[in-house]
């Protein structure tokens, strides 16, 4: 068909790129999935069939692209045939990029700035790169990638496989944005397991068992206990830097310039939460990490669940499965319960700020990071006191049930 500017303006991008050939000119308009439109000329140059990008739309109109293509076609006819090796003419077309090469660039340029960078690398190196790492990035097809994920279902009885898919899509989408590939072979793969809304809230006794378990978590003890008392996201605390821990007239605060919701966070620390912050080394820089651990993945959560179950079993009770993110749901459920019984009063917005949620109708430009500061302080005190009470009850019960040492049975 004959291309026009109107056709290109009205054509919407799809999941993969679409090519529209202009009749009789050798021009192809390629509409990429991100909406970019490229003019590509195909023809013979010195006896070698080649492909050249000559411009982009709308910076270049269809008429201008035709003029350039006509000139290139005319020059090609006048050119003397020279049997030159193809690699010396269009080396960029023959360059082979492996999945490993592209993933290394992705981690260095983009993912290194993400809080989940270590988790992304670990999962991709375990689940994707062993199979596809040495392959040409452009050779990966949707069909084989979909079959690969279906084969992994047996390894993930829960929704964990969806995280592998999310990380894979993130990497491939970045490759599309960087023109490494024209479309993502994972674009049409849907989540392989249903994801249920988190509604798990740990209650009194469970919170006691949980804290006893956290005390046995070694290097993870302080960041996990801090996550429980502050209800900050674990990724923010695992990557916490000394410059984000500030002493003020109000006490100690954690100040995050950014969060998952895209807003700054200031969290005042209760006495129990402050105990989770180790002493700052004299030579520590503001950019140095507060905690020695760098990741907190499924192995850590599995160990925490197992230890919590061990303490519950001693009390002849069972613990339903939970994840670290459920600390936040537990706090919200308890505070709502307390407000319902008139033991504490707070606004819905204060609770949203306490959970680091972005308030509706408030833009980042006008967001006041000190808004509801005193309300959040009261919520932190109330929640932290409840945790201390739960731990005291669990510890007392554990001490009573512990067999005495040195007792000799009467013969």
Buried (B, 14 or more C-beta within 10 A) or exposed (E): EEBEEEEBEEEEBEEBBBEBBBEEBBBBBBBBBEEBBBBBBBBBBEEBEBEBEBBBBEEBBBEBBBEBBBEBBEEBEEEEEEEEEEEEBBEEEEEEBBBBBBBEBBBEEBBEEBBBBBBBBBBBEEBBBEBBBEBEBBEBEBEEBBEBBEEBEEEBEEEEBBBBBBBBBBBBBBBBBEEBBBBBBBBEBEEBBEEEEEEBBBEEBBBBBBBBBBBBBEEBBBBBBBBBBBBBBBBBBBBBBBBBBEEEEEBBBBBBEEBBBEBBBBBBBBEBBBEBBEEEEEEBEEEEEBBEBEBBEBEBBEBBBEBBBBBBEBBEEEBEEBBBBBBBBBBBBBBBEBBEEEEBEBEEBBBBBBBBBBBEEEEEEEBEBEBBBEBBBBBBBBBBEBBBEBBEBBBEBBEEEEEEEEEEEEE
